[in-house]
Amino acid sequence: GTEYTLIFAGVVLLEAVKKILDSAFSEYPELGEIRAHTDKENSASIRVLQKMGFLEASHAGDGGQTFCLLRSEWGGSR
């Protein structure tokens, strides 16, 4: 049903984000952090970022929020 489809889509999204983060930190050893910016009303994106280990870094004047993931905090393939 619809609920199963949404759960499956969420799992696929999380796996895709994990692969992107793994790749970024692997391919760019000088990369110390990754920042993400999202609208503060976009709770789904904020949850994904938080699940990946991003921490809120600041509120932007454009109504958004910036999150940061430090290399030292990324355990890879969580």
All heavy atoms as TSV, in Angstrom:
chain	resi	resn	atom	element	x	y	z
A	1	GLY	N	N	0.806	-1.185	0.000
A	1	GLY	CA	C	0.000	0.000	0.000
A	1	GLY	C	C	0.851	1.251	0.000
A	1	GLY	O	O	2.062	1.218	-0.131
A	2	THR	N	N	0.214	2.355	0.166
A	2	THR	CA	C	0.889	3.648	0.140
A	2	THR	C	C	1.912	3.773	1.254
A	2	THR	O	O	3.004	4.278	1.038
A	2	THR	CB	C	-0.151	4.775	0.251
A	2	THR	OG1	O	-1.091	4.628	-0.809
A	2	THR	CG2	C	0.507	6.125	0.173
A	3	GLU	N	N	1.585	3.320	2.450
A	3	GLU	CA	C	2.513	3.427	3.578
A	3	GLU	C	C	3.806	2.670	3.296
A	3	GLU	O	O	4.899	3.166	3.536
A	3	GLU	CB	C	1.869	2.897	4.855
A	3	GLU	CG	C	2.750	3.078	6.072
A	3	GLU	CD	C	2.057	2.630	7.337
A	3	GLU	OE1	O	0.823	2.759	7.423
A	3	GLU	OE2	O	2.756	2.136	8.217
A	4	TYR	N	N	3.687	1.460	2.758
A	4	TYR	CA	C	4.871	0.664	2.432
A	4	TYR	C	C	5.722	1.375	1.379
A	4	TYR	O	O	6.942	1.419	1.475
A	4	TYR	CB	C	4.475	-0.724	1.933
A	4	TYR	CG	C	5.651	-1.544	1.494
A	4	TYR	CD1	C	6.477	-2.129	2.442
A	4	TYR	CD2	C	5.956	-1.702	0.149
A	4	TYR	CE1	C	7.581	-2.870	2.056
A	4	TYR	CE2	C	7.053	-2.436	-0.247
A	4	TYR	CZ	C	7.860	-3.025	0.705
A	4	TYR	OH	O	8.944	-3.747	0.322
A	5	THR	N	N	5.087	1.972	0.391
A	5	THR	CA	C	5.798	2.685	-0.665
A	5	THR	C	C	6.575	3.855	-0.085
A	5	THR	O	O	7.725	4.085	-0.444
A	5	THR	CB	C	4.819	3.182	-1.742
A	5	THR	OG1	O	4.112	2.055	-2.264
A	5	THR	CG2	C	5.529	3.908	-2.858
A	6	LEU	N	N	5.967	4.596	0.828
A	6	LEU	CA	C	6.650	5.729	1.453
A	6	LEU	C	C	7.832	5.261	2.291
A	6	LEU	O	O	8.891	5.881	2.261
A	6	LEU	CB	C	5.668	6.539	2.308
A	6	LEU	CG	C	4.597	7.306	1.549
A	6	LEU	CD1	C	3.620	7.951	2.523
A	6	LEU	CD2	C	5.216	8.343	0.628
A	7	ILE	N	N	7.678	4.186	3.031
A	7	ILE	CA	C	8.780	3.653	3.835
A	7	ILE	C	C	9.909	3.203	2.920
A	7	ILE	O	O	11.074	3.517	3.148
A	7	ILE	CB	C	8.298	2.502	4.740
A	7	ILE	CG1	C	7.370	3.057	5.833
A	7	ILE	CG2	C	9.481	1.768	5.370
A	7	ILE	CD1	C	6.645	1.998	6.617
A	8	PHE	N	N	9.584	2.484	1.853
A	8	PHE	CA	C	10.586	2.017	0.907
A	8	PHE	C	C	11.326	3.199	0.285
A	8	PHE	O	O	12.547	3.208	0.183
A	8	PHE	CB	C	9.940	1.156	-0.179
A	8	PHE	CG	C	10.916	0.690	-1.220
A	8	PHE	CD1	C	11.810	-0.323	-0.925
A	8	PHE	CD2	C	10.951	1.280	-2.464
A	8	PHE	CE1	C	12.727	-0.746	-1.865
A	8	PHE	CE2	C	11.853	0.865	-3.411
A	8	PHE	CZ	C	12.751	-0.153	-3.118
A	9	ALA	N	N	10.599	4.229	-0.117
A	9	ALA	CA	C	11.211	5.411	-0.729
A	9	ALA	C	C	12.152	6.089	0.259
A	9	ALA	O	O	13.238	6.541	-0.115
A	9	ALA	CB	C	10.134	6.380	-1.205
A	10	GLY	N	N	11.768	6.140	1.522
A	10	GLY	CA	C	12.620	6.728	2.554
A	10	GLY	C	C	13.902	5.950	2.744
A	10	GLY	O	O	14.982	6.524	2.882
A	11	VAL	N	N	13.812	4.630	2.730
A	11	VAL	CA	C	14.996	3.785	2.877
A	11	VAL	C	C	15.926	3.972	1.688
A	11	VAL	O	O	17.145	4.093	1.838
A	11	VAL	CB	C	14.593	2.296	3.039
A	11	VAL	CG1	C	15.805	1.385	2.941
A	11	VAL	CG2	C	13.874	2.087	4.359
A	12	VAL	N	N	15.371	4.023	0.502
A	12	VAL	CA	C	16.173	4.226	-0.708
A	12	VAL	C	C	16.873	5.587	-0.641
A	12	VAL	O	O	18.063	5.696	-0.960
A	12	VAL	CB	C	15.300	4.107	-1.981
A	12	VAL	CG1	C	16.060	4.557	-3.213
A	12	VAL	CG2	C	14.806	2.680	-2.143
A	13	LEU	N	N	16.165	6.607	-0.203
A	13	LEU	CA	C	16.758	7.935	-0.078
A	13	LEU	C	C	17.912	7.919	0.910
A	13	LEU	O	O	18.987	8.461	0.625
A	13	LEU	CB	C	15.703	8.953	0.352
A	13	LEU	CG	C	16.239	10.358	0.627
A	13	LEU	CD1	C	16.778	10.984	-0.656
A	13	LEU	CD2	C	15.160	11.218	1.230
A	14	LEU	N	N	17.728	7.313	2.066
A	14	LEU	CA	C	18.800	7.257	3.063
A	14	LEU	C	C	20.024	6.529	2.518
A	14	LEU	O	O	21.157	6.963	2.727
A	14	LEU	CB	C	18.306	6.586	4.352
A	14	LEU	CG	C	17.300	7.373	5.172
A	14	LEU	CD1	C	16.799	6.538	6.344
A	14	LEU	CD2	C	17.904	8.673	5.664
A	15	GLU	N	N	19.811	5.440	1.814
A	15	GLU	CA	C	20.933	4.690	1.227
A	15	GLU	C	C	21.662	5.537	0.187
A	15	GLU	O	O	22.886	5.500	0.105
A	15	GLU	CB	C	20.447	3.375	0.614
A	15	GLU	CG	C	20.047	2.342	1.649
A	15	GLU	CD	C	21.181	1.991	2.608
A	15	GLU	OE1	O	22.326	1.793	2.148
A	15	GLU	OE2	O	20.927	1.940	3.816
A	16	ALA	N	N	20.917	6.290	-0.598
A	16	ALA	CA	C	21.541	7.151	-1.609
A	16	ALA	C	C	22.391	8.236	-0.953
A	16	ALA	O	O	23.520	8.497	-1.378
A	16	ALA	CB	C	20.473	7.766	-2.501
A	17	VAL	N	N	21.865	8.847	0.094
A	17	VAL	CA	C	22.608	9.896	0.798
A	17	VAL	C	C	23.867	9.303	1.435
A	17	VAL	O	O	24.946	9.908	1.373
A	17	VAL	CB	C	21.725	10.612	1.838
A	17	VAL	CG1	C	22.541	11.568	2.697
A	17	VAL	CG2	C	20.586	11.357	1.154
A	18	LYS	N	N	23.772	8.116	2.018
A	18	LYS	CA	C	24.951	7.454	2.600
A	18	LYS	C	C	26.033	7.266	1.551
A	18	LYS	O	O	27.209	7.527	1.795
A	18	LYS	CB	C	24.573	6.089	3.181
A	18	LYS	CG	C	23.800	6.136	4.459
A	18	LYS	CD	C	23.479	4.710	4.893
A	18	LYS	CE	C	22.410	4.687	5.950
A	18	LYS	NZ	N	22.014	3.324	6.310
A	19	LYS	N	N	25.640	6.794	0.386
A	19	LYS	CA	C	26.616	6.559	-0.691
A	19	LYS	C	C	27.261	7.859	-1.149
A	19	LYS	O	O	28.461	7.907	-1.418
A	19	LYS	CB	C	25.961	5.826	-1.844
A	19	LYS	CG	C	25.616	4.383	-1.503
A	19	LYS	CD	C	25.370	3.564	-2.743
A	19	LYS	CE	C	24.995	2.144	-2.401
A	19	LYS	NZ	N	26.009	1.417	-1.656
A	20	ILE	N	N	26.485	8.912	-1.238
A	20	ILE	CA	C	27.024	10.216	-1.633
A	20	ILE	C	C	28.036	10.705	-0.596
A	20	ILE	O	O	29.129	11.172	-0.940
A	20	ILE	CB	C	25.894	11.243	-1.826
A	20	ILE	CG1	C	25.063	10.879	-3.059
A	20	ILE	CG2	C	26.442	12.665	-1.924
A	20	ILE	CD1	C	23.763	11.627	-3.177
A	21	LEU	N	N	27.696	10.590	0.682
A	21	LEU	CA	C	28.603	11.040	1.739
A	21	LEU	C	C	29.867	10.187	1.771
A	21	LEU	O	O	30.986	10.717	1.889
A	21	LEU	CB	C	27.893	11.021	3.093
A	21	LEU	CG	C	26.740	12.019	3.238
A	21	LEU	CD1	C	25.980	11.774	4.533
A	21	LEU	CD2	C	27.234	13.447	3.152
A	22	ASP	N	N	29.708	8.865	1.677
A	22	ASP	CA	C	30.877	7.976	1.629
A	22	ASP	C	C	31.798	8.372	0.481
A	22	ASP	O	O	33.012	8.478	0.644
A	22	ASP	CB	C	30.452	6.511	1.440
A	22	ASP	CG	C	30.006	5.837	2.717
A	22	ASP	OD1	O	30.357	6.328	3.818
A	22	ASP	OD2	O	29.315	4.812	2.614
A	23	SER	N	N	31.220	8.575	-0.671
A	23	SER	CA	C	31.988	8.924	-1.864
A	23	SER	C	C	32.699	10.262	-1.692
A	23	SER	O	O	33.882	10.399	-2.026
A	23	SER	CB	C	31.058	8.959	-3.072
A	23	SER	OG	O	31.760	9.318	-4.221
A	24	ALA	N	N	31.995	11.249	-1.192
A	24	ALA	CA	C	32.589	12.580	-1.016
A	24	ALA	C	C	33.785	12.529	-0.072
A	24	ALA	O	O	34.852	13.069	-0.377
A	24	ALA	CB	C	31.539	13.556	-0.493
A	25	PHE	N	N	33.635	11.864	1.069
A	25	PHE	CA	C	34.732	11.806	2.027
A	25	PHE	C	C	35.872	10.915	1.532
A	25	PHE	O	O	37.035	11.163	1.833
A	25	PHE	CB	C	34.236	11.340	3.398
A	25	PHE	CG	C	33.526	12.421	4.183
A	25	PHE	CD1	C	32.277	12.182	4.734
A	25	PHE	CD2	C	34.090	13.668	4.389
A	25	PHE	CE1	C	31.613	13.165	5.473
A	25	PHE	CE2	C	33.446	14.665	5.115
A	25	PHE	CZ	C	32.209	14.405	5.657
A	26	SER	N	N	35.562	9.886	0.736
A	26	SER	CA	C	36.599	9.005	0.194
A	26	SER	C	C	37.389	9.683	-0.924
A	26	SER	O	O	38.616	9.572	-0.977
A	26	SER	CB	C	35.980	7.721	-0.361
A	26	SER	OG	O	35.409	6.972	0.672
A	27	GLU	N	N	36.691	10.340	-1.812
A	27	GLU	CA	C	37.333	10.923	-2.992
A	27	GLU	C	C	38.033	12.252	-2.714
A	27	GLU	O	O	38.894	12.673	-3.487
A	27	GLU	CB	C	36.312	11.108	-4.110
A	27	GLU	CG	C	35.824	9.781	-4.663
A	27	GLU	CD	C	34.880	9.942	-5.830
A	27	GLU	OE1	O	35.041	10.900	-6.608
A	27	GLU	OE2	O	33.976	9.088	-5.945
A	28	TYR	N	N	37.663	12.901	-1.637
A	28	TYR	CA	C	38.249	14.201	-1.310
A	28	TYR	C	C	38.793	14.169	0.119
A	28	TYR	O	O	38.143	14.637	1.053
A	28	TYR	CB	C	37.211	15.316	-1.471
A	28	TYR	CG	C	36.668	15.397	-2.868
A	28	TYR	CD1	C	35.461	14.784	-3.212
A	28	TYR	CD2	C	37.386	16.054	-3.867
A	28	TYR	CE1	C	34.985	14.842	-4.516
A	28	TYR	CE2	C	36.909	16.119	-5.173
A	28	TYR	CZ	C	35.713	15.500	-5.485
A	28	TYR	OH	O	35.245	15.555	-6.768
A	29	PRO	N	N	40.002	13.620	0.304
A	29	PRO	CA	C	40.548	13.470	1.658
A	29	PRO	C	C	40.744	14.795	2.395
A	29	PRO	O	O	40.772	14.811	3.628
A	29	PRO	CB	C	41.884	12.771	1.438
A	29	PRO	CG	C	42.120	12.714	-0.015
A	29	PRO	CD	C	40.866	13.088	-0.719
A	30	GLU	N	N	40.850	15.900	1.635
A	30	GLU	CA	C	41.026	17.200	2.272
A	30	GLU	C	C	39.700	17.787	2.772
A	30	GLU	O	O	39.680	18.786	3.482
A	30	GLU	CB	C	41.693	18.176	1.291
A	30	GLU	CG	C	40.823	18.622	0.139
A	30	GLU	CD	C	40.653	17.625	-1.010
A	30	GLU	OE1	O	41.209	16.506	-0.980
A	30	GLU	OE2	O	39.932	17.960	-1.952
A	31	LEU	N	N	38.593	17.145	2.405
A	31	LEU	CA	C	37.269	17.628	2.790
A	31	LEU	C	C	37.047	17.381	4.278
A	31	LEU	O	O	37.017	16.245	4.739
A	31	LEU	CB	C	36.198	16.892	1.969
A	31	LEU	CG	C	34.752	17.336	2.119
A	31	LEU	CD1	C	34.594	18.780	1.635
A	31	LEU	CD2	C	33.849	16.412	1.329
A	32	GLY	N	N	36.924	18.463	5.024
A	32	GLY	CA	C	36.769	18.343	6.472
A	32	GLY	C	C	35.321	18.309	6.937
A	32	GLY	O	O	35.016	17.819	8.013
A	33	GLU	N	N	34.442	18.856	6.102
A	33	GLU	CA	C	33.030	18.901	6.478
A	33	GLU	C	C	32.167	19.031	5.236
A	33	GLU	O	O	32.635	19.468	4.183
A	33	GLU	CB	C	32.739	20.053	7.430
A	33	GLU	CG	C	32.893	21.421	6.790
A	33	GLU	CD	C	32.631	22.561	7.764
A	33	GLU	OE1	O	32.934	22.425	8.959
A	33	GLU	OE2	O	32.132	23.599	7.303
A	34	ILE	N	N	30.916	18.663	5.400
A	34	ILE	CA	C	29.917	18.857	4.355
A	34	ILE	C	C	28.789	19.663	4.973
A	34	ILE	O	O	28.332	19.351	6.077
A	34	ILE	CB	C	29.389	17.512	3.815
A	34	ILE	CG1	C	30.526	16.753	3.127
A	34	ILE	CG2	C	28.207	17.729	2.862
A	34	ILE	CD1	C	30.147	15.374	2.661
A	35	ARG	N	N	28.366	20.686	4.263
A	35	ARG	CA	C	27.263	21.523	4.731
A	35	ARG	C	C	26.054	21.310	3.841
A	35	ARG	O	O	26.186	21.075	2.644
A	35	ARG	CB	C	27.657	22.990	4.730
A	35	ARG	CG	C	28.679	23.301	5.792
A	35	ARG	CD	C	28.961	24.782	5.875
A	35	ARG	NE	N	29.783	25.028	7.035
A	35	ARG	CZ	C	29.319	25.436	8.206
A	35	ARG	NH1	N	28.043	25.673	8.370
A	35	ARG	NH2	N	30.129	25.628	9.224
A	36	ALA	N	N	24.898	21.408	4.445
A	36	ALA	CA	C	23.638	21.285	3.707
A	36	ALA	C	C	22.726	22.420	4.149
A	36	ALA	O	O	22.700	22.783	5.330
A	36	ALA	CB	C	22.987	19.940	4.000
A	37	HIS	N	N	21.998	22.946	3.207
A	37	HIS	CA	C	21.081	24.046	3.495
A	37	HIS	C	C	19.677	23.629	3.059
A	37	HIS	O	O	19.497	23.119	1.955
A	37	HIS	CB	C	21.524	25.304	2.732
A	37	HIS	CG	C	20.712	26.504	3.038
A	37	HIS	ND1	N	20.889	27.235	4.195
A	37	HIS	CD2	C	19.708	27.101	2.356
A	37	HIS	CE1	C	20.022	28.231	4.196
A	37	HIS	NE2	N	19.291	28.180	3.089
A	38	THR	N	N	18.725	23.827	3.934
A	38	THR	CA	C	17.349	23.471	3.606
A	38	THR	C	C	16.394	24.492	4.209
A	38	THR	O	O	16.749	25.216	5.152
A	38	THR	CB	C	17.008	22.044	4.117
A	38	THR	OG1	O	15.717	21.680	3.636
A	38	THR	CG2	C	17.009	21.953	5.628
A	39	ASP	N	N	15.212	24.531	3.683
A	39	ASP	CA	C	14.163	25.389	4.225
A	39	ASP	C	C	13.811	24.889	5.620
A	39	ASP	O	O	13.687	23.678	5.830
A	39	ASP	CB	C	12.938	25.340	3.302
A	39	ASP	CG	C	11.877	26.324	3.713
A	39	ASP	OD1	O	11.237	26.108	4.773
A	39	ASP	OD2	O	11.684	27.306	2.987
A	40	LYS	N	N	13.651	25.790	6.556
A	40	LYS	CA	C	13.365	25.367	7.942
A	40	LYS	C	C	12.016	24.673	8.081
A	40	LYS	O	O	11.773	23.986	9.063
A	40	LYS	CB	C	13.467	26.546	8.905
A	40	LYS	CG	C	12.391	27.584	8.737
A	40	LYS	CD	C	12.574	28.700	9.732
A	40	LYS	CE	C	11.474	29.735	9.560
A	40	LYS	NZ	N	11.659	30.856	10.465
A	41	GLU	N	N	11.151	24.815	7.085
A	41	GLU	CA	C	9.850	24.153	7.110
A	41	GLU	C	C	9.894	22.757	6.490
A	41	GLU	O	O	8.909	22.021	6.549
A	41	GLU	CB	C	8.818	25.004	6.357
A	41	GLU	CG	C	8.644	26.410	6.898
A	41	GLU	CD	C	8.121	26.434	8.321
A	41	GLU	OE1	O	7.275	25.585	8.669
A	41	GLU	OE2	O	8.562	27.307	9.086
A	42	ASN	N	N	11.020	22.371	5.904
A	42	ASN	CA	C	11.135	21.089	5.218
A	42	ASN	C	C	11.562	20.010	6.222
A	42	ASN	O	O	12.719	19.595	6.272
A	42	ASN	CB	C	12.129	21.197	4.058
A	42	ASN	CG	C	12.090	20.003	3.155
A	42	ASN	OD1	O	11.654	18.923	3.545
A	42	ASN	ND2	N	12.576	20.173	1.945
A	43	SER	N	N	10.622	19.561	7.008
A	43	SER	CA	C	10.925	18.622	8.096
A	43	SER	C	C	11.460	17.280	7.589
A	43	SER	O	O	12.280	16.646	8.254
A	43	SER	CB	C	9.700	18.415	8.989
A	43	SER	OG	O	8.620	17.917	8.231
A	44	ALA	N	N	11.029	16.844	6.413
A	44	ALA	CA	C	11.518	15.571	5.876
A	44	ALA	C	C	13.013	15.654	5.572
A	44	ALA	O	O	13.780	14.746	5.929
A	44	ALA	CB	C	10.735	15.181	4.625
A	45	SER	N	N	13.445	16.731	4.942
A	45	SER	CA	C	14.875	16.894	4.650
A	45	SER	C	C	15.687	17.034	5.933
A	45	SER	O	O	16.777	16.486	6.042
A	45	SER	CB	C	15.102	18.119	3.759
A	45	SER	OG	O	14.596	17.890	2.471
A	46	ILE	N	N	15.149	17.751	6.889
A	46	ILE	CA	C	15.847	17.922	8.164
A	46	ILE	C	C	16.019	16.578	8.858
A	46	ILE	O	O	17.090	16.268	9.383
A	46	ILE	CB	C	15.098	18.939	9.057
A	46	ILE	CG1	C	15.211	20.340	8.429
A	46	ILE	CG2	C	15.626	18.922	10.483
A	46	ILE	CD1	C	14.331	21.381	9.068
A	47	ARG	N	N	15.000	15.729	8.825
A	47	ARG	CA	C	15.107	14.396	9.437
A	47	ARG	C	C	16.176	13.555	8.749
A	47	ARG	O	O	16.953	12.858	9.406
A	47	ARG	CB	C	13.759	13.673	9.399
A	47	ARG	CG	C	12.843	14.048	10.543
A	47	ARG	CD	C	11.655	13.092	10.669
A	47	ARG	NE	N	10.905	12.929	9.436
A	47	ARG	CZ	C	9.927	13.723	9.025
A	47	ARG	NH1	N	9.578	14.757	9.752
A	47	ARG	NH2	N	9.294	13.486	7.894
A	48	VAL	N	N	16.237	13.618	7.423
A	48	VAL	CA	C	17.261	12.865	6.684
A	48	VAL	C	C	18.644	13.346	7.108
A	48	VAL	O	O	19.532	12.538	7.407
A	48	VAL	CB	C	17.078	12.998	5.155
A	48	VAL	CG1	C	18.302	12.474	4.409
A	48	VAL	CG2	C	15.826	12.264	4.712
A	49	LEU	N	N	18.842	14.655	7.143
A	49	LEU	CA	C	20.138	15.193	7.546
A	49	LEU	C	C	20.504	14.747	8.964
A	49	LEU	O	O	21.637	14.333	9.219
A	49	LEU	CB	C	20.133	16.720	7.450
A	49	LEU	CG	C	20.042	17.285	6.033
A	49	LEU	CD1	C	19.803	18.793	6.073
A	49	LEU	CD2	C	21.285	16.944	5.233
A	50	GLN	N	N	19.556	14.821	9.873
A	50	GLN	CA	C	19.816	14.411	11.252
A	50	GLN	C	C	20.135	12.928	11.347
A	50	GLN	O	O	21.031	12.526	12.095
A	50	GLN	CB	C	18.638	14.786	12.147
A	50	GLN	CG	C	18.514	16.286	12.322
A	50	GLN	CD	C	17.234	16.715	13.014
A	50	GLN	OE1	O	16.219	16.030	12.948
A	50	GLN	NE2	N	17.276	17.865	13.667
A	51	LYS	N	N	19.433	12.100	10.591
A	51	LYS	CA	C	19.717	10.662	10.600
A	51	LYS	C	C	21.116	10.366	10.088
A	51	LYS	O	O	21.732	9.384	10.490
A	51	LYS	CB	C	18.686	9.896	9.767
A	51	LYS	CG	C	17.355	9.747	10.452
A	51	LYS	CD	C	16.401	8.920	9.623
A	51	LYS	CE	C	15.081	8.761	10.348
A	51	LYS	NZ	N	14.147	7.903	9.632
A	52	MET	N	N	21.611	11.209	9.203
A	52	MET	CA	C	22.953	11.026	8.649
A	52	MET	C	C	24.039	11.587	9.570
A	52	MET	O	O	25.216	11.420	9.317
A	52	MET	CB	C	23.070	11.691	7.278
A	52	MET	CG	C	22.228	11.036	6.208
A	52	MET	SD	S	22.766	9.349	5.833
A	52	MET	CE	C	21.498	8.406	6.678
A	53	GLY	N	N	23.621	12.250	10.642
A	53	GLY	CA	C	24.592	12.772	11.599
A	53	GLY	C	C	24.883	14.254	11.480
A	53	GLY	O	O	25.737	14.781	12.188
A	54	PHE	N	N	24.165	14.940	10.579
A	54	PHE	CA	C	24.354	16.381	10.445
A	54	PHE	C	C	23.821	17.075	11.695
A	54	PHE	O	O	22.800	16.665	12.255
A	54	PHE	CB	C	23.584	16.916	9.233
A	54	PHE	CG	C	24.253	16.687	7.912
A	54	PHE	CD1	C	24.197	15.445	7.296
A	54	PHE	CD2	C	24.924	17.723	7.278
A	54	PHE	CE1	C	24.798	15.235	6.069
A	54	PHE	CE2	C	25.527	17.526	6.041
A	54	PHE	CZ	C	25.474	16.275	5.434
A	55	LEU	N	N	24.509	18.130	12.100
A	55	LEU	CA	C	24.076	18.944	13.226
A	55	LEU	C	C	23.735	20.342	12.715
A	55	LEU	O	O	24.365	20.838	11.780
A	55	LEU	CB	C	25.174	19.039	14.277
A	55	LEU	CG	C	25.586	17.716	14.912
A	55	LEU	CD1	C	26.757	17.939	15.857
A	55	LEU	CD2	C	24.419	17.070	15.632
A	56	GLU	N	N	22.758	20.962	13.351
A	56	GLU	CA	C	22.367	22.300	12.940
A	56	GLU	C	C	23.513	23.266	13.189
A	56	GLU	O	O	24.082	23.305	14.277
A	56	GLU	CB	C	21.125	22.744	13.705
A	56	GLU	CG	C	20.583	24.054	13.211
A	56	GLU	CD	C	19.288	24.451	13.893
A	56	GLU	OE1	O	18.594	23.585	14.442
A	56	GLU	OE2	O	18.998	25.652	13.871
A	57	ALA	N	N	23.875	24.016	12.164
A	57	ALA	CA	C	24.984	24.955	12.272
A	57	ALA	C	C	24.493	26.397	12.413
A	57	ALA	O	O	25.085	27.179	13.145
A	57	ALA	CB	C	25.903	24.836	11.062
A	58	SER	N	N	23.421	26.756	11.704
A	58	SER	CA	C	22.927	28.128	11.782
A	58	SER	C	C	21.566	28.257	11.116
A	58	SER	O	O	21.140	27.398	10.360
A	58	SER	CB	C	23.907	29.090	11.105
A	58	SER	OG	O	23.969	28.824	9.718
A	59	HIS	N	N	20.935	29.372	11.432
A	59	HIS	CA	C	19.698	29.767	10.751
A	59	HIS	C	C	20.084	30.845	9.755
A	59	HIS	O	O	20.847	31.746	10.078
A	59	HIS	CB	C	18.668	30.330	11.739
A	59	HIS	CG	C	18.072	29.299	12.628
A	59	HIS	ND1	N	16.995	28.537	12.261
A	59	HIS	CD2	C	18.409	28.883	13.872
A	59	HIS	CE1	C	16.692	27.697	13.239
A	59	HIS	NE2	N	17.538	27.888	14.227
A	60	ALA	N	N	19.569	30.744	8.570
A	60	ALA	CA	C	19.887	31.729	7.539
A	60	ALA	C	C	18.788	32.784	7.462
A	60	ALA	O	O	17.640	32.516	7.815
A	60	ALA	CB	C	20.039	31.035	6.196
A	61	GLY	N	N	19.148	33.939	6.975
A	61	GLY	CA	C	18.185	35.028	6.835
A	61	GLY	C	C	17.131	34.752	5.787
A	61	GLY	O	O	16.114	35.428	5.729
A	62	ASP	N	N	17.347	33.720	4.966
A	62	ASP	CA	C	16.385	33.403	3.908
A	62	ASP	C	C	15.313	32.425	4.371
A	62	ASP	O	O	14.571	31.879	3.575
A	62	ASP	CB	C	17.104	32.844	2.679
A	62	ASP	CG	C	17.810	31.518	2.957
A	62	ASP	OD1	O	17.784	31.040	4.113
A	62	ASP	OD2	O	18.402	30.966	2.012
A	63	GLY	N	N	15.248	32.174	5.685
A	63	GLY	CA	C	14.247	31.254	6.210
A	63	GLY	C	C	14.723	29.813	6.188
A	63	GLY	O	O	13.945	28.900	6.417
A	64	GLY	N	N	15.990	29.618	5.936
A	64	GLY	CA	C	16.528	28.265	5.891
A	64	GLY	C	C	17.371	27.927	7.103
A	64	GLY	O	O	17.582	28.758	7.980
A	65	GLN	N	N	17.822	26.700	7.114
A	65	GLN	CA	C	18.710	26.222	8.154
A	65	GLN	C	C	19.908	25.570	7.477
A	65	GLN	O	O	19.764	24.914	6.449
A	65	GLN	CB	C	18.035	25.172	9.032
A	65	GLN	CG	C	17.004	25.729	9.980
A	65	GLN	CD	C	16.382	24.619	10.798
A	65	GLN	OE1	O	15.440	24.000	10.340
A	65	GLN	NE2	N	16.898	24.383	11.975
A	66	THR	N	N	21.076	25.754	8.074
A	66	THR	CA	C	22.289	25.119	7.572
A	66	THR	C	C	22.711	24.049	8.565
A	66	THR	O	O	22.684	24.262	9.776
A	66	THR	CB	C	23.409	26.157	7.393
A	66	THR	OG1	O	22.960	27.149	6.467
A	66	THR	CG2	C	24.677	25.514	6.856
A	67	PHE	N	N	23.065	22.899	8.026
A	67	PHE	CA	C	23.515	21.767	8.826
A	67	PHE	C	C	24.923	21.405	8.405
A	67	PHE	O	O	25.327	21.655	7.269
A	67	PHE	CB	C	22.584	20.565	8.618
A	67	PHE	CG	C	21.213	20.776	9.185
A	67	PHE	CD1	C	20.260	21.495	8.479
A	67	PHE	CD2	C	20.877	20.268	10.434
A	67	PHE	CE1	C	18.996	21.702	8.996
A	67	PHE	CE2	C	19.612	20.477	10.966
A	67	PHE	CZ	C	18.673	21.197	10.239
A	68	CYS	N	N	25.677	20.813	9.309
A	68	CYS	CA	C	27.070	20.482	9.040
A	68	CYS	C	C	27.361	19.056	9.508
A	68	CYS	O	O	26.900	18.627	10.571
A	68	CYS	CB	C	27.963	21.471	9.790
A	68	CYS	SG	S	29.709	21.205	9.518
A	69	LEU	N	N	28.136	18.341	8.706
A	69	LEU	CA	C	28.609	17.003	9.068
A	69	LEU	C	C	30.126	17.028	8.986
A	69	LEU	O	O	30.695	17.255	7.912
A	69	LEU	CB	C	28.047	15.944	8.118
A	69	LEU	CG	C	28.562	14.516	8.334
A	69	LEU	CD1	C	28.130	13.975	9.704
A	69	LEU	CD2	C	28.083	13.612	7.226
A	70	LEU	N	N	30.796	16.835	10.105
A	70	LEU	CA	C	32.247	16.795	10.136
A	70	LEU	C	C	32.747	15.419	9.725
A	70	LEU	O	O	32.132	14.408	10.063
A	70	LEU	CB	C	32.767	17.111	11.545
A	70	LEU	CG	C	32.400	18.476	12.114
A	70	LEU	CD1	C	32.900	18.582	13.553
A	70	LEU	CD2	C	32.970	19.587	11.255
A	71	ARG	N	N	33.856	15.398	9.016
A	71	ARG	CA	C	34.453	14.120	8.621
A	71	ARG	C	C	34.659	13.233	9.848
A	71	ARG	O	O	34.381	12.045	9.817
A	71	ARG	CB	C	35.801	14.354	7.937
A	71	ARG	CG	C	36.559	13.070	7.655
A	71	ARG	CD	C	37.938	13.319	7.094
A	71	ARG	NE	N	37.904	13.816	5.746
A	71	ARG	CZ	C	37.773	13.040	4.676
A	71	ARG	NH1	N	37.659	11.735	4.819
A	71	ARG	NH2	N	37.749	13.564	3.480
A	72	SER	N	N	35.120	13.825	10.936
A	72	SER	CA	C	35.405	13.055	12.153
A	72	SER	C	C	34.147	12.426	12.767
A	72	SER	O	O	34.245	11.478	13.536
A	72	SER	CB	C	36.096	13.927	13.196
A	72	SER	OG	O	35.279	15.033	13.546
A	73	GLU	N	N	32.977	12.954	12.408
A	73	GLU	CA	C	31.720	12.435	12.928
A	73	GLU	C	C	31.079	11.400	11.997
A	73	GLU	O	O	30.134	10.728	12.376
A	73	GLU	CB	C	30.720	13.571	13.160
A	73	GLU	CG	C	31.168	14.567	14.206
A	73	GLU	CD	C	31.248	13.964	15.597
A	73	GLU	OE1	O	30.349	13.182	15.951
A	73	GLU	OE2	O	32.217	14.266	16.304
A	74	TRP	N	N	31.581	11.310	10.759
A	74	TRP	CA	C	30.986	10.392	9.785
A	74	TRP	C	C	31.589	9.004	9.985
A	74	TRP	O	O	32.779	8.797	9.826
A	74	TRP	CB	C	31.223	10.889	8.374
A	74	TRP	CG	C	30.706	9.954	7.317
A	74	TRP	CD1	C	31.438	9.262	6.408
A	74	TRP	CD2	C	29.340	9.593	7.086
A	74	TRP	NE1	N	30.618	8.494	5.617
A	74	TRP	CE2	C	29.317	8.678	6.015
A	74	TRP	CE3	C	28.135	9.944	7.681
A	74	TRP	CZ2	C	28.139	8.134	5.524
A	74	TRP	CZ3	C	26.971	9.391	7.186
A	74	TRP	CH2	C	26.978	8.514	6.126
A	75	GLY	N	N	30.744	8.052	10.325
A	75	GLY	CA	C	31.196	6.685	10.508
A	75	GLY	C	C	31.142	5.895	9.217
A	75	GLY	O	O	31.573	4.752	9.160
A	76	GLY	N	N	30.615	6.491	8.172
A	76	GLY	CA	C	30.486	5.791	6.900
A	76	GLY	C	C	29.457	4.677	7.001
A	76	GLY	O	O	29.267	4.090	8.050
A	77	SER	N	N	28.785	4.419	5.939
A	77	SER	CA	C	27.814	3.331	5.816
A	77	SER	C	C	27.114	3.000	7.115
A	77	SER	O	O	27.146	1.876	7.599
A	77	SER	CB	C	28.498	2.084	5.247
A	77	SER	OG	O	29.008	2.382	3.981
A	78	ARG	N	N	26.492	3.966	7.692
A	78	ARG	CA	C	25.802	3.800	8.989
A	78	ARG	C	C	24.742	2.740	8.912
A	78	ARG	O	O	24.056	2.563	8.016
A	78	ARG	CB	C	25.159	5.116	9.409
A	78	ARG	CG	C	26.195	6.144	9.720
A	78	ARG	CD	C	25.537	7.504	9.881
A	78	ARG	NE	N	26.555	8.438	10.243
A	78	ARG	CZ	C	26.717	8.916	11.467
A	78	ARG	NH1	N	25.940	8.586	12.426
A	78	ARG	NH2	N	27.686	9.760	11.729
